[in-house]
Amino acid sequence: MHFVQAKSLLSQKCGMNIYRGCTHGCIYCDSRSECYQMKHDFEDIEVKENAPILLERELKRKRHTCMIGTGAMCDPYMHCEEKLCLTRKCLEIINKYGFGVSVQTKSDRILRDCELLAEINGRSKAVVNVTVTTLDDKLCGIIEPEVCPSSRRFEVLDKFRRLGVPTIVWLTPILPFINDTEENIRGIAEQCARCGVKGIVTFGGFGLTLRRGDREYFYKCLDKDFPGIKEKYIKRYGLDYELPSDNNKRLMYIFTELCGKYGIMTDTDKIFRYIFDFEEVSGQQLSFL
């Protein structure tokens, strides 16, 4: 871990990355890709230690409140957040100025801030996004080794349901030859329904993407934990960026039917509107869609 004084925090679309790099160890992580030009080891987390100061300065300058997003690139609830509390401080600033927030994570550390997120949702809008890729905790411990298991993530989702904070699940990536099974997809959809999840993001299909940097790390992990699977990938996909599951059509049919039955959104555009549309409301909570 190393610290930097950043010059700015919010992107043009009001996303923020307080940390850069990750310690969750997910074998498929796209953020390892060379295209992001990270100049330090991925596990050597770059910490924008002045993030709260920058955020407050930038929010003060905005003419209108809006949604602030975090977690799309690097998880805001990594191990270092326990001591640094920078995500917590930024949430407090978002709440102070009446902005909304969308948080994406795999970690149950978000429960530390559950009451604060509920307060934000009561004043403006908060959406909690949780990534779930497998129903099998043992498999989860292999492909996402340094973060809480899937069963714990469903407990997180259920907690936010009870607090009245809307949740979205990111069911991505689904790894060909590993977790692209009917049992996995059906089980996750049913657990999402139990936890009151509003929408499930799949980007219209099941599979994963691989870029240079990400691909090499992924294959190294496959050799370690899934002997023989790398050769199947190379034979089936070569150096393709998009790696759709051969089971995609059947799984999407099952998935869409189940989500329709449970009233869970699956259209990516609709889900993103649900997450990021923001209407300035004084003294009352927003009604979603």
Secondary structure by P-SEA (a helix, b strand, c coil): ccccccccccccccccccccccccccccccccccccccccccccbbbccaaaaaaaaaaaaccbbbbbbcccccccccccccccaaaaaaaaaaaaacccccccccccccccaaaaaaaaaaacbbbbbbbbccccaaaaaacccccccaaaaaaaaaaaaaacbbbbbccccccccccccaaaaaaaaaaaaaaccccccccccccccccaaaaaaaaaaaaacccaaaaaaaaccccccbbbbcaaaaaaaaaaaaaaaacccccaaaaaaacccccccccbbbbcc
